[in-house]
Amino acid sequence: MKKIEAIIRKSKYRVVKEALHDVGVNFFSYWDVTGLGNEKEGHVYRGVSYSTSDIQRRHISIVVNDDFEEVTIKAILSSAATGEVGDGKIFVSDINECYRIRTGEKGGDTLK
């Protein structure tokens, strides 16, 4: 099993969610986060300069069986990309075990 965490633009969340559903990933957690990125420039809107050092993003956390890792990552990459600095990051880590609390069963079948 793999844990896939993605930090994406908040504006791309709906598109990413739909792309994940399209490939069969129907359960994940998300939350709004603020972070610092490599973008150092400020933006000007209607003559007022805004700092972009604090970046609003959405953090998505997904646990999938190994055979869903590649399609999940491809869905996020294709739907979250704008081609601009600040599109986000994807992190992948191993999950040793998973338990379904209701029944106590364990293993990859608990993700279905």
FIPAPA-267194 format. One record per atom (N, C-alpha, C, O, CB): residue number from 0; residue in three letters; z, y, x. Coordinates in steps of 0.02 Angstrom, whole numbers. Atoms other than C-alpha are relative to their C-alpha. Glycine has a CB too. Example, Ala and Ser with C-alpha at 12.3 -4.5 7.8 and 13.67 -1.06 7.14 Angstrom:
! residues 2
R,0,ALA,0,-59,45 $
R,0,ALA,390,-225,615 $
R,0,ALA,0,60,45 $
R,0,ALA,33,59,97 $
R,0,ALA,62,1,-50 $
R,1,SER,-3,-59,-42 $
R,1,SER,357,-53,684 $
R,1,SER,37,55,-39 $
R,1,SER,45,110,-14 $
R,1,SER,-71,23,20 $
END
This chain:
! residues 112
R,0,MET,0,-59,42 $
R,0,MET,0,0,0 $
R,0,MET,0,62,44 $
R,0,MET,26,61,100 $
R,0,MET,61,0,-48 $
R,1,LYS,5,-64,-36 $
R,1,LYS,-34,179,54 $
R,1,LYS,27,57,-43 $
R,1,LYS,18,57,-104 $
R,1,LYS,-72,14,21 $
R,2,LYS,-19,-62,33 $
R,2,LYS,44,345,11 $
R,2,LYS,-48,53,24 $
R,2,LYS,-54,66,84 $
R,2,LYS,75,19,15 $
R,3,ILE,49,-53,-16 $
R,3,ILE,-87,482,4 $
R,3,ILE,29,65,-27 $
R,3,ILE,41,72,-87 $
R,3,ILE,-71,-16,-30 $
R,4,GLU,-25,-65,19 $
R,4,GLU,-23,659,2 $
R,4,GLU,-54,52,16 $
R,4,GLU,-82,53,71 $
R,4,GLU,67,17,37 $
R,5,ALA,51,-52,-10 $
R,5,ALA,-142,805,-20 $
R,5,ALA,30,67,-18 $
R,5,ALA,65,75,-68 $
R,5,ALA,-63,-15,-44 $
R,6,ILE,-18,-69,14 $
R,6,ILE,-108,989,-11 $
R,6,ILE,-66,37,-11 $
R,6,ILE,-107,44,34 $
R,6,ILE,43,33,59 $
R,7,ILE,64,-29,20 $
R,7,ILE,-247,1079,-103 $
R,7,ILE,11,69,-30 $
R,7,ILE,67,90,-45 $
R,7,ILE,-35,-46,-51 $
R,8,ARG,-2,-64,35 $
R,8,ARG,-290,1248,-177 $
R,8,ARG,21,-12,-73 $
R,8,ARG,-2,-60,-104 $
R,8,ARG,-69,37,3 $
R,9,LYS,-20,7,70 $
R,9,LYS,-207,1272,-347 $
R,9,LYS,-60,5,-46 $
R,9,LYS,-62,-27,-99 $
R,9,LYS,52,53,-18 $
R,10,SER,59,-9,42 $
R,10,SER,-375,1326,-416 $
R,10,SER,-43,-63,-4 $
R,10,SER,-85,-68,-49 $
R,10,SER,-42,57,26 $
R,11,LYS,40,61,0 $
R,11,LYS,-449,1154,-375 $
R,11,LYS,36,-59,-32 $
R,11,LYS,8,-114,-36 $
R,11,LYS,-20,-17,71 $
R,12,TYR,-41,56,25 $
R,12,TYR,-311,1050,-455 $
R,12,TYR,-34,-36,-59 $
R,12,TYR,-37,-98,-58 $
R,12,TYR,67,26,-23 $
R,13,ARG,30,32,59 $
R,13,ARG,-400,1018,-621 $
R,13,ARG,-59,-44,20 $
R,13,ARG,-67,-100,-6 $
R,13,ARG,-23,53,-51 $
R,14,VAL,59,37,-23 $
R,14,VAL,-560,961,-533 $
R,14,VAL,22,-62,38 $
R,14,VAL,-8,-116,30 $
R,14,VAL,-46,44,44 $
R,15,VAL,-25,57,-38 $
R,15,VAL,-462,848,-415 $
R,15,VAL,30,-52,-47 $
R,15,VAL,18,-111,-39 $
R,15,VAL,53,23,52 $
R,16,LYS,-31,46,48 $
R,16,LYS,-363,774,-559 $
R,16,LYS,-54,-40,-37 $
R,16,LYS,-47,-101,-45 $
R,16,LYS,43,38,-51 $
R,17,GLU,54,34,34 $
R,17,GLU,-524,732,-652 $
R,17,GLU,-35,-50,46 $
R,17,GLU,-53,-105,25 $
R,17,GLU,-50,50,-28 $
R,18,ALA,33,45,-48 $
R,18,ALA,-602,656,-495 $
R,18,ALA,43,-62,13 $
R,18,ALA,17,-117,19 $
R,18,ALA,-13,37,67 $
R,19,LEU,-45,57,-9 $
R,19,LEU,-448,546,-470 $
R,19,LEU,-2,-46,-61 $
R,19,LEU,-4,-107,-53 $
R,19,LEU,72,24,13 $
R,20,HIS,5,41,61 $
R,20,HIS,-454,488,-651 $
R,20,HIS,-66,-39,-2 $
R,20,HIS,-68,-96,-24 $
R,20,HIS,7,44,-62 $
R,21,ASP,66,32,0 $
R,21,ASP,-640,449,-631 $
R,21,ASP,-2,-62,44 $
R,21,ASP,-40,-108,30 $
R,21,ASP,-53,49,23 $
R,22,VAL,1,58,-45 $
R,22,VAL,-603,327,-488 $
R,22,VAL,57,-49,-16 $
R,22,VAL,66,-98,20 $
R,22,VAL,6,22,73 $
R,23,GLY,-52,47,21 $
R,23,GLY,-457,244,-579 $
R,23,GLY,70,14,24 $
R,23,GLY,114,-28,17 $
R,23,GLY,-18,-66,21 $
R,24,VAL,-67,-20,-21 $
R,24,VAL,-308,337,-505 $
R,24,VAL,29,42,-57 $
R,24,VAL,12,100,-65 $
R,24,VAL,0,40,68 $
R,25,ASN,-25,-32,60 $
R,25,ASN,-210,380,-661 $
R,25,ASN,73,21,3 $
R,25,ASN,99,52,-43 $
R,25,ASN,-10,-45,-58 $
R,26,PHE,-71,-19,-7 $
R,26,PHE,-33,403,-596 $
R,26,PHE,11,32,67 $
R,26,PHE,-4,2,119 $
R,26,PHE,46,-61,-9 $
R,27,PHE,-20,-34,-61 $
R,27,PHE,24,529,-468 $
R,27,PHE,49,55,-17 $
R,27,PHE,56,75,-75 $
R,27,PHE,-61,28,38 $
R,28,SER,-47,-55,8 $
R,28,SER,154,664,-443 $
R,28,SER,-30,62,33 $
R,28,SER,-70,57,79 $
R,28,SER,70,-16,31 $
R,29,TYR,22,-62,-31 $
R,29,TYR,121,846,-404 $
R,29,TYR,52,54,-9 $
R,29,TYR,93,50,-55 $
R,29,TYR,-68,24,-29 $
R,30,TRP,-44,-57,6 $
R,30,TRP,215,1006,-375 $
R,30,TRP,-31,59,37 $
R,30,TRP,-73,50,81 $
R,30,TRP,71,-16,28 $
R,31,ASP,25,-61,-32 $
R,31,ASP,181,1185,-325 $
R,31,ASP,41,13,63 $
R,31,ASP,102,6,63 $
R,31,ASP,4,61,-48 $
R,32,VAL,-33,-12,-64 $
R,32,VAL,220,1228,-144 $
R,32,VAL,-26,66,29 $
R,32,VAL,-80,90,10 $
R,32,VAL,-13,-58,49 $
R,33,THR,21,-59,-38 $
R,33,THR,211,1380,-32 $
R,33,THR,6,-18,74 $
R,33,THR,55,-49,95 $
R,33,THR,44,62,-17 $
R,34,GLY,-2,16,-71 $
R,34,GLY,168,1364,151 $
R,34,GLY,-33,54,41 $
R,34,GLY,-57,105,16 $
R,34,GLY,-34,-67,13 $
R,35,LEU,33,-44,-47 $
R,35,LEU,102,1450,304 $
R,35,LEU,-60,-36,28 $
R,35,LEU,-57,-95,42 $
R,35,LEU,48,22,57 $
R,36,GLY,61,31,-25 $
R,36,GLY,-74,1418,364 $
R,36,GLY,-27,37,60 $
R,36,GLY,5,83,87 $
R,36,GLY,-52,-3,-53 $
R,37,ASN,33,-31,-57 $
R,37,ASN,-193,1466,503 $
R,37,ASN,-34,66,-17 $
R,37,ASN,-51,105,28 $
R,37,ASN,-50,-47,30 $
R,38,GLU,35,-61,21 $
R,38,GLU,-272,1606,401 $
R,38,GLU,46,59,13 $
R,38,GLU,100,63,-16 $
R,38,GLU,-21,-4,-74 $
R,39,LYS,-42,-57,-20 $
R,39,LYS,-206,1768,476 $
R,39,LYS,-20,65,-34 $
R,39,LYS,17,114,-33 $
R,39,LYS,-2,9,75 $
R,40,GLU,26,-62,29 $
R,40,GLU,-310,1896,383 $
R,40,GLU,32,15,-67 $
R,40,GLU,52,-31,-104 $
R,40,GLU,-76,-4,-7 $
R,41,GLY,-20,-20,67 $
R,41,GLY,-254,1994,233 $
R,41,GLY,-62,10,-42 $
R,41,GLY,-118,14,-15 $
R,41,GLY,43,65,2 $
R,42,HIS,56,-12,45 $
R,42,HIS,-364,2021,81 $
R,42,HIS,12,67,-34 $
R,42,HIS,68,87,-46 $
R,42,HIS,-9,-57,-52 $
R,43,VAL,-4,-64,35 $
R,43,VAL,-403,2185,-4 $
R,43,VAL,-27,-10,-70 $
R,43,VAL,-82,-35,-79 $
R,43,VAL,-38,56,38 $
R,44,TYR,21,4,69 $
R,44,TYR,-411,2191,-193 $
R,44,TYR,12,68,-32 $
R,44,TYR,69,91,-34 $
R,44,TYR,37,-56,-39 $
R,45,ARG,-4,-67,31 $
R,45,ARG,-448,2357,-280 $
R,45,ARG,36,50,45 $
R,45,ARG,76,91,21 $
R,45,ARG,35,-5,-68 $
R,46,GLY,-28,-48,-47 $
R,46,GLY,-399,2451,-124 $
R,46,GLY,69,-15,24 $
R,46,GLY,96,23,65 $
R,46,GLY,0,66,-31 $
R,47,VAL,-67,18,-22 $
R,47,VAL,-232,2363,-101 $
R,47,VAL,-5,-62,45 $
R,47,VAL,-37,-111,26 $
R,47,VAL,48,-13,-62 $
R,48,SER,2,56,-47 $
R,48,SER,-207,2249,50 $
R,48,SER,57,-48,-16 $
R,48,SER,114,-28,-26 $
R,48,SER,6,25,73 $
R,49,TYR,-49,53,14 $
R,49,TYR,-119,2083,16 $
R,49,TYR,5,-47,60 $
R,49,TYR,-46,-66,89 $
R,49,TYR,-19,-38,-64 $
R,50,SER,-10,49,-54 $
R,50,SER,-43,1969,147 $
R,50,SER,-16,-69,-26 $
R,50,SER,2,-87,-82 $
R,50,SER,73,4,27 $
R,51,THR,14,69,19 $
R,51,THR,-106,1791,144 $
R,51,THR,38,-49,44 $
R,51,THR,20,-107,49 $
R,51,THR,-75,-15,3 $
R,52,SER,-37,44,-44 $
R,52,SER,23,1722,265 $
R,52,SER,39,-52,-40 $
R,52,SER,49,-108,-16 $
R,52,SER,48,40,45 $
R,53,ASP,-32,49,44 $
R,53,ASP,117,1638,121 $
R,53,ASP,-53,-24,-49 $
R,53,ASP,-79,15,-89 $
R,53,ASP,62,31,-38 $
R,54,ILE,56,27,38 $
R,54,ILE,-8,1523,37 $
R,54,ILE,26,-44,-56 $
R,54,ILE,64,-90,-44 $
R,54,ILE,-48,-39,46 $
R,55,GLN,-18,41,58 $
R,55,GLN,14,1452,-139 $
R,55,GLN,-47,-59,-4 $
R,55,GLN,-108,-51,-5 $
R,55,GLN,-3,42,-65 $
R,56,ARG,40,61,3 $
R,56,ARG,-45,1272,-148 $
R,56,ARG,32,-50,-49 $
R,56,ARG,88,-39,-73 $
R,56,ARG,-7,-32,70 $
R,57,ARG,-26,54,41 $
R,57,ARG,-22,1114,-251 $
R,57,ARG,3,-63,45 $
R,57,ARG,-45,-79,79 $
R,57,ARG,-44,-13,-64 $
R,58,HIS,-12,61,-39 $
R,58,HIS,50,957,-168 $
R,58,HIS,-6,-60,-48 $
R,58,HIS,29,-64,-98 $
R,58,HIS,71,2,36 $
R,59,ILE,11,60,41 $
R,59,ILE,-11,791,-240 $
R,59,ILE,23,-60,40 $
R,59,ILE,7,-66,99 $
R,59,ILE,-75,-7,-21 $
R,60,SER,-25,60,-32 $
R,60,SER,75,626,-199 $
R,60,SER,-22,-61,-40 $
R,60,SER,-8,-66,-100 $
R,60,SER,78,1,8 $
R,61,ILE,28,58,33 $
R,61,ILE,-11,461,-239 $
R,61,ILE,16,-62,40 $
R,61,ILE,11,-61,102 $
R,61,ILE,-78,7,-9 $
R,62,VAL,-8,64,-34 $
R,62,VAL,34,281,-197 $
R,62,VAL,-51,-48,-31 $
R,62,VAL,-53,-57,-92 $
R,62,VAL,74,-28,-8 $
R,63,VAL,54,44,22 $
R,63,VAL,-112,159,-207 $
R,63,VAL,1,-64,41 $
R,63,VAL,28,-66,96 $
R,63,VAL,-69,34,5 $
R,64,ASN,11,61,-38 $
R,64,ASN,-150,-19,-157 $
R,64,ASN,-53,14,54 $
R,64,ASN,-93,61,47 $
R,64,ASN,-22,-59,-46 $
R,65,ASP,44,-12,-57 $
R,65,ASP,-247,-33,6 $
R,65,ASP,-74,6,-20 $
R,65,ASP,-111,45,10 $
R,65,ASP,8,-55,51 $
R,66,ASP,70,-2,19 $
R,66,ASP,-412,-64,-83 $
R,66,ASP,-20,64,-37 $
R,66,ASP,-79,76,-47 $
R,66,ASP,-15,-60,-45 $
R,67,PHE,15,-64,32 $
R,67,PHE,-399,106,-172 $
R,67,PHE,5,59,49 $
R,67,PHE,-9,116,30 $
R,67,PHE,48,11,-58 $
R,68,GLU,-10,-55,-48 $
R,68,GLU,-364,207,-14 $
R,68,GLU,-64,41,10 $
R,68,GLU,-63,102,3 $
R,68,GLU,24,-27,67 $
R,69,GLU,62,-36,-17 $
R,69,GLU,-544,251,30 $
R,69,GLU,-28,38,-59 $
R,69,GLU,-48,96,-51 $
R,69,GLU,-51,-49,25 $
R,70,VAL,29,-35,58 $
R,70,VAL,-603,294,-147 $
R,70,VAL,44,59,-20 $
R,70,VAL,18,110,-43 $
R,70,VAL,-8,-48,-59 $
R,71,THR,-46,-55,17 $
R,71,THR,-448,401,-175 $
R,71,THR,-11,59,47 $
R,71,THR,-16,116,24 $
R,71,THR,73,-23,4 $
R,72,ILE,12,-54,-49 $
R,72,ILE,-476,500,-15 $
R,72,ILE,-68,32,-12 $
R,72,ILE,-73,94,-10 $
R,72,ILE,4,-28,71 $
R,73,LYS,66,-28,13 $
R,73,LYS,-661,521,-52 $
R,73,LYS,0,44,-62 $
R,73,LYS,-33,97,-63 $
R,73,LYS,-52,-55,-8 $
R,74,ALA,-4,-40,61 $
R,74,ALA,-621,585,-227 $
R,74,ALA,32,68,13 $
R,74,ALA,9,119,-12 $
R,74,ALA,39,-37,-55 $
R,75,ILE,-34,-63,-16 $
R,75,ILE,-502,716,-158 $
R,75,ILE,-45,43,44 $
R,75,ILE,-53,103,31 $
R,75,ILE,68,-13,36 $
R,76,LEU,43,-39,-46 $
R,76,LEU,-619,768,-16 $
R,76,LEU,-59,32,-37 $
R,76,LEU,-74,91,-26 $
R,76,LEU,-27,-45,55 $
R,77,SER,60,-27,34 $
R,77,SER,-770,789,-130 $
R,77,SER,17,52,-53 $
R,77,SER,-23,97,-66 $
R,77,SER,-39,-56,-31 $
R,78,SER,-17,-46,54 $
R,78,SER,-678,882,-268 $
R,78,SER,40,60,22 $
R,78,SER,40,111,-13 $
R,78,SER,37,-37,-53 $
R,79,ALA,-44,-55,-21 $
R,79,ALA,-559,994,-169 $
R,79,ALA,-34,48,49 $
R,79,ALA,-9,103,61 $
R,79,ALA,63,-28,32 $
R,80,ALA,32,-39,-52 $
R,80,ALA,-681,1061,-39 $
R,80,ALA,-37,61,-28 $
R,80,ALA,-74,56,-77 $
R,80,ALA,-47,-43,40 $
R,81,THR,39,-59,15 $
R,81,THR,-747,1238,-49 $
R,81,THR,-41,21,61 $
R,81,THR,-88,60,56 $
R,81,THR,46,58,-21 $
R,82,GLY,34,-18,-62 $
R,82,GLY,-804,1249,132 $
R,82,GLY,32,59,35 $
R,82,GLY,9,81,88 $
R,82,GLY,-71,14,-13 $
R,83,GLU,-34,-58,-29 $
R,83,GLU,-685,1393,167 $
R,83,GLU,65,-22,33 $
R,83,GLU,92,-75,19 $
R,83,GLU,14,53,-54 $
R,84,VAL,-66,12,-30 $
R,84,VAL,-529,1401,276 $
R,84,VAL,52,-3,-55 $
R,84,VAL,51,38,-101 $
R,84,VAL,18,56,52 $
R,85,GLY,-54,5,50 $
R,85,GLY,-378,1345,175 $
R,85,GLY,-12,-51,-54 $
R,85,GLY,25,-51,-104 $
R,85,GLY,11,66,-31 $
R,86,ASP,12,52,50 $
R,86,ASP,-452,1199,78 $
R,86,ASP,57,-50,-5 $
R,86,ASP,67,-80,-58 $
R,86,ASP,-65,-36,15 $
R,87,GLY,-58,44,3 $
R,87,GLY,-300,1094,124 $
R,87,GLY,-3,-56,50 $
R,87,GLY,-44,-58,95 $
R,87,GLY,7,-27,-68 $
R,88,LYS,-7,58,-44 $
R,88,LYS,-250,932,208 $
R,88,LYS,15,-61,-42 $
R,88,LYS,40,-57,-98 $
R,88,LYS,55,12,53 $
R,89,ILE,-17,64,29 $
R,89,ILE,-235,748,166 $
R,89,ILE,39,-39,52 $
R,89,ILE,17,-43,110 $
R,89,ILE,-63,-40,-25 $
R,90,PHE,-40,41,-44 $
R,90,PHE,-100,638,243 $
R,90,PHE,6,-70,-29 $
R,90,PHE,15,-77,-89 $
R,90,PHE,71,32,11 $
R,91,VAL,-4,69,22 $
R,91,VAL,-97,448,234 $
R,91,VAL,54,-35,39 $
R,91,VAL,56,-31,101 $
R,91,VAL,-69,-36,8 $
R,92,SER,-52,39,-34 $
R,92,SER,54,339,272 $
R,92,SER,8,-68,-35 $
R,92,SER,-11,-76,-92 $
R,92,SER,67,39,0 $
R,93,ASP,-11,67,26 $
R,93,ASP,101,157,248 $
R,93,ASP,62,-2,-45 $
R,93,ASP,112,32,-31 $
R,93,ASP,7,-50,57 $
R,94,ILE,-57,14,44 $
R,94,ILE,217,101,107 $
R,94,ILE,17,-73,9 $
R,94,ILE,-25,-117,0 $
R,94,ILE,-16,18,-76 $
R,95,ASN,-20,69,-13 $
R,95,ASN,316,-55,147 $
R,95,ASN,11,-40,-63 $
R,95,ASN,-5,-100,-65 $
R,95,ASN,63,0,40 $
R,96,GLU,-14,37,61 $
R,96,GLU,368,-102,-29 $
R,96,GLU,5,48,-59 $
R,96,GLU,18,107,-51 $
R,96,GLU,66,-40,7 $
R,97,CYS,-4,-39,62 $
R,97,CYS,366,-43,-209 $
R,97,CYS,35,-43,-52 $
R,97,CYS,21,-103,-58 $
R,97,CYS,-71,22,-24 $
R,98,TYR,-37,36,52 $
R,98,TYR,482,-92,-352 $
R,98,TYR,-10,35,-67 $
R,98,TYR,-11,96,-70 $
R,98,TYR,76,-3,17 $
R,99,ARG,1,-27,68 $
R,99,ARG,463,-69,-539 $
R,99,ARG,73,-2,-25 $
R,99,ARG,102,-56,-30 $
R,99,ARG,-49,-41,-48 $
R,100,ILE,-71,-5,18 $
R,100,ILE,635,-9,-596 $
R,100,ILE,15,-39,-64 $
R,100,ILE,66,-73,-68 $
R,100,ILE,20,72,-8 $
R,101,ARG,-12,31,65 $
R,101,ARG,619,-74,-775 $
R,101,ARG,10,-75,5 $
R,101,ARG,55,-103,-25 $
R,101,ARG,-57,15,-48 $
R,102,THR,-2,73,-3 $
R,102,THR,588,-256,-727 $
R,102,THR,27,-28,65 $
R,102,THR,45,-87,68 $
R,102,THR,-69,-27,-11 $
R,103,GLY,-24,23,-65 $
R,103,GLY,642,-266,-546 $
R,103,GLY,-54,-34,41 $
R,103,GLY,-42,-54,99 $
R,103,GLY,57,-47,-10 $
R,104,GLU,53,33,-39 $
R,104,GLU,474,-341,-494 $
R,104,GLU,-21,45,58 $
R,104,GLU,-10,106,56 $
R,104,GLU,-62,-16,-45 $
R,105,LYS,20,-39,-58 $
R,105,LYS,403,-288,-326 $
R,105,LYS,-70,-19,22 $
R,105,LYS,-97,-71,2 $
R,105,LYS,50,-10,57 $
R,106,GLY,66,13,-27 $
R,106,GLY,238,-278,-235 $
R,106,GLY,-53,45,-30 $
R,106,GLY,-39,89,-71 $
R,106,GLY,-18,-71,-11 $
R,107,GLY,57,-41,20 $
R,107,GLY,66,-204,-264 $
R,107,GLY,-15,-1,-74 $
R,107,GLY,-44,47,-100 $
R,107,GLY,-60,-22,37 $
R,108,ASP,13,3,72 $
R,108,ASP,56,-262,-445 $
R,108,ASP,40,51,-39 $
R,108,ASP,22,67,-96 $
R,108,ASP,15,-69,-27 $
R,109,THR,-40,-50,36 $
R,109,THR,189,-134,-490 $
R,109,THR,-37,66,-6 $
R,109,THR,-16,110,-45 $
R,109,THR,66,11,36 $
R,110,LEU,39,-62,4 $
R,110,LEU,59,3,-463 $
R,110,LEU,-51,-1,-55 $
R,110,LEU,-84,50,-68 $
R,110,LEU,-34,13,66 $
R,111,LYS,50,6,53 $
R,111,LYS,-51,-60,-605 $
R,111,LYS,28,19,-67 $
R,111,LYS,-7,17,-118 $
R,111,LYS,-27,-71,-3 $
END
